[in-house]
Amino acid sequence: MIRPIQTITKLAESTFRCSWVGVENSTLKLNFDVLIDHFQLEGKFCLVHWQAKPRNFRKWGVYCHSADAYFSVKFDKLIFEEGMTVKALQIPDKVTHTIPTAVLIYLNTYVQENDGLIWIKKAGEGNL
């Protein structure tokens, strides 16, 4: 079976559309503003979530706030630098109808792409 191509389109600040070409009902509209506003998030951080659909093609999603960019990555291509602060955040489903509603937040971090890997790294001097 040939794996379909995934597309990611930036719709607005902190908002993206993610879909698989040729896969019915695979489109996700991801709005990270709801989480950012609800938890009053500021600074450099990354939000990590498991994509809600489609089954058999789901990946991890990573939103990098400092770059206002979204990445979709397989579990074995997602690398975390040591020593980061991580917290779980979740908005009750009745508060919003947007996704994602639950994420892991990595504080004071940024994303670096390198050779097909997505690295979540600590921000600091000389880094984003």
C-alpha positions, 0 to 999 in steps of 0.5 A: 500500500502506498502511503498518502501524502500529508499536507499542512497549510497555515490558515492564520496565526496559530491555526493550521489545516492538516490533511492526507491527499486522497484520504476521505475525512482526514482533514483536521483544523488545528487552532492552538490560539484557544489553548494559548488564550485559555492558559495565557501562554507566553514566551517560547514553548512547543505544544505536542499532541496526538493527531485525532485522525485519520486512523492508520495514518496518525502522527504526532503534531508539534506546534512551535510558538516562537516560529508559529509553525506546525510539524507532523512527525512519526514517533521515531522521528521526534527527539526531545533534548534532556532537561526540559520542563513539561506539563499537561494541559487540557481544556474541557470539551464543553469549553470549545469545539476546536482541536486540539483540546489536550497537549503537552507543553514544553516550556522555553523550547523551540523546534529544529528540523534536521535530516528528517528529525524534529528536535524539541530543544531548550531555548537559551542564549544563541538559540531561538 
